[in-house]
Amino acid sequence: MDETLDEPPTSAVFLDNCHFSQVIFNNVEKFYVPGGDITCFYTLTQHITPRRKDWVGIFRVGWKTTREYYTFMWAPFPSDLSGDSIVQQQIQFRAYYLPKDDEYYQFCYVDEEGVVRGASVPFQFRAETEDDILVVTTQGEVEEIEQQNKDLVKENKELKESCLCLQKQNLGLQEELRLAQEKMKELEGEVCFLQTGNLELRRAQELQAVEMSSAQMNLASIREQNIKLGKENQELQKGLESLRSSCEKLELEGNFLKEENKRLTEQNGCRERELQQFKEHNQEVSSEKEQLESRLKTTLDHMDQLQSQVLNQEKEMENLLRMDHDKTEQLEHLKEENRQLRITLTEQHQNHDITKELEEKNHLFQLLQRKKDEIEEKNLRLRQENNELLMRLSESPDYSARVAVPSAQVPTRSPESADLLFGNPYYNSLETSAVNMPSVKKCPLCHEVFSDDIGPRQYEDHVRSHILDCPFCDETFEDKQVYDDHVYCHSLE
């Protein structure tokens, strides 16, 4: 009985789908005495093809599916199997695995697909008594009963099929109604969501238009300020040229005075005291002239440095204008993408993805706006620095001398040189002397200060190290964050 440890192949096949006439059970007793082995005899008709996984089970009367067996044995495979022959088989059930109650049971032959191919008459497991009565029925009565059973089973099957068909139709109609209601709710929700999204997009478009107009106005003001700075730079250059021409005139006048002094010395040889005084005064003037020439040289160097600083500021202004132009192009690109997103929203109704992309674009727009504010602040600082430079130039004595020299053609005479015929030519130079200021090189990007001994090549390499080149276009950037935002805009394309 070790074979009963394995589970037999069963299915949820009901009685209506079984074929009880393909296997016939023979010599089935009315009852079997408990405690003993029983032998089951059955006949395989020509309508069944036995297979190795067929089995014979004992079922309690009233079973519904083949899973309700009490015990089973594997059916032996016939040795001489032919297509049209009838095969007699037998199988033995051990007493240990048999039922112990007095309920009615029957043998059933089940194939490997879980379909019942034959069933026996009911029997019991109980002791034999004298009251048992043997009921004998004829073959005709048995066939009539079987025919009635078949008709009843057929009628029951038709009723069940019609009931199942009606139930399926009812379920299908209920499911269609439920789906239609859900779809109606979804459509109403989508309509409301699309209306709110359309209003938000319109508001965002209006805000972008206002911000674009303000950005254009700011750009125009920056351009005007740049033009003013250029004019001021030209005026500074003109003043520097006038200062140089004044120095040349002073040198010519000094030479002329030397010659005049020599002529006067030859004519007035008798005036030795006055000549001695004039010599002493001339020595003092010569020393003062050397000092003034050294101061003038330092002043010119300082002017060159100021001019280089102005040029650097102009380059920074050009970079700021180029960055502002890039931000404007990025804003235009964002507007175009916003318009495409609204068209896609109308065509495909993909509200969630478009809302997410719109949030990303708004975030990018905020980043660009912050960068624009930073550029404006930097431009304001540059203007302040330029104003400070102009104030320093206006307060320095050499700047006022450069403004005053073109209007005066002849220098005024000092009180010390009142006795001289042509006066002291270095009197004005003494009044317009400038303070000797050291030359300073400062990086316009990181504000690092370099000493005078650094070469122009090293200074340019340091400034160029701050410049970042875009791998997608020919633009350059000085700010790392602005460079990252620019490259991210290229990736969105």
Buried (B, 14 or more C-beta within 10 A) or exposed (E): EEEBEEEBBBBEBEBEEBEBBBBBBEEBEBBBEBEEEBEBBBBBBEEBEBEEBBBBBBBBEEBEBBEEBBBBBBBEEEEEEEEEEEBEBEBEBEBEBBBEEEBBBBBBBBBBBBBBBBBBEBBBBBEEEEEEEEEEEEEEEEEEEEEEEEEEBEEEBEEEEEEEEEEEEEEEEEEEEEEEEEEEEEEEEEEEBBEEBEEEBEEBBEEBEEBBEEBEEBBEEBEEBBEEBEEBBEEBEEBBEBBBEBBEBBEEBBEEBEEEBEEBEEEEEEEEEEBEEBEEBBEEBEEBBEBBBEBBEBBBBBBEBBBEBBEBBBEBBEBBBEBBEBBBEBBEBBBEBBEEBBEBBEEEEEBEEBBEBBEEBBEBBEBBBEBBEBBBEBBEEBBEBBEEBBEEBEEBEBBBBBBBBEEEEEBEBBEEBEEBEBBBBBBBBBEBBBEEBEEEBEBBBEEEEBEEEEEEEEBEEBBEEBEBEBEEEEBBBBBEEBBEBBBEBEEEE
